[in-house]
C-alpha cells in the first residue's frame, strides 16, 4: 500500500508482457480497493471497455499511459 492506503502492484524482474492476470482482470479489484496502479502491456479493447464500465458504476477512473520502456502504467483513482 502507498501512503494514501491504495494498492500498488510492484514491478518485478518479469517483463510486463509475461505477467498474469491481464489488465482487464485487475481493474475492478483495484477500483474496489480504492485505487492504485500497475504496469502491463498495451491495453486491450476489453480493458478499455472495462475501464469505461467501472467509471459508470463507481467513482473511479482508469488511465493508461505508455512509458518510455514500452510498458503501460495503469492508474485507478
Secondary structure, 3 states (H helix, E strand, C coil): CCCCCCEECCCCCCCHHHCCCCHHHHHHHHHHCCCEEEEECCCCHHHHHHHHHHHHHCCCCEEEEECCCCCEEEEEC
